Amino acid sequence: MKQINPNIYPKDGYFFRESDGSKHVATSWEGVVKRVTRYRERQGRPVGSVHDEVVFQACHRNPSLCVDDNGTYRVKLQEASLKSRVLRWLSKLREIKKEGFRFVDQALHDARVDVCYRCPLNKNLPEGCSSCRAALNVLREELVGSRKTDSRVTACPILGEYLPVSTWIDLPAVGNESLTRECWRKKTL
């Protein structure tokens, strides 16, 4: 049995097409179930298992909406590009900056850059469009100001972070086994 992932908005909206051709639209799946139930009651028809029918039809129409009972996605969703992940991380960091964060000193920054430069995971971001490059530059300047950045490091594909910015900020260590042993962001015992 499939379930509808409530965090995904259906591309065609929330609706159910009844066997008689009528279309029942609402602002949520629960609303669709209620409308179909009331419609069948008014028509004097057996109500049946409206919820299961709505889920089945929605999943058949748009498989990416649904998850298996065990929580796994029915279709594999494509992972966002590294550039998209970096831009999203920078945008989130901009929100955090409003609450305040601390910068590290030049020596620690330089040590971090050295680790990232030697890291086999250090990836260059594709050039991309001018608006992406401009957004990247604006966010970098907004976050670290006039602090000097090193062009030898660009992005971490594991964390989706922009290294010219993250190497300047006092960030907590993370427990991610995909990071290299030397990574300054990796939590160690």
Summary of the structure (lengths in Angstrom):
residues: 189
radius of gyration: 24.2
end to end distance: 41.8
largest distance: 77.5
contacts: 471
relative contact order: 0.11
helix: 42%
strand: 13%
